[in-house]
Amino acid sequence: MARTAIPYTSAVPNGSVVATPTTIDATNDHVIAKAEPEKTVLRVVASTGGNLTIKTGSYPPALAAGLGDLSITVGVETRDIGPFESGRFLQNDGSMLIDATTIVGTIVALKVPRNT
């Protein structure tokens, strides 16, 4: 089945933003299209705990794919995870893949800008 997309919410320099969360889909898992891992922070709000896994990217472009998946145990909490390394997590189509096991809750992908 197709993965459930998580759209980016762009953070605002020196400001605030209200993000629209995506319901965690433990059956189909998730994808962030056109990902920018170094600018990505995931906010997970969980009402039941479980594991969140950022899947290893494909080589190329993920030169550090040999480091494997990143698995985070999430409790009943709000957890911010990231930013990430392109060299480890970027897929060859430019996406990032996120799997959720038994977590009930929501997820937001925040894109944090680089101020110059």
Phi, psi and omega in degrees: 000158180286142177288150177280128182284141171247112179284153175284145165245120182279124174290152183251123178302134179056034182208201180220166181213148174254116183267144173267113184285156174254133177293132180295130182250090183289345179277311185259348182065194191222161176219142169248112180282152179047051186288149172234082189307320182293343179253008187256128171234127178265133174249117180251126174247109188248132173262345167223147184279172178169198181249138173246128183237124172269118187283143176301141179285179177260149179258128343286165011268352186280091183293333181259025181301334180297346178287343175088183180292157171253116181249127181241128174274124182248128176267197174280095190191175167254125185231130173260130184231129178120182004287177189237173179254126176303320183295351178244327192242352183282129177279163182290349174263007178087009182257170169239142181248132181233126176252143178233130180244118176063006178280131171250124182161208182229162179220142177230139174254109178268132174259112184269120183286155172263117179279140178249000000 
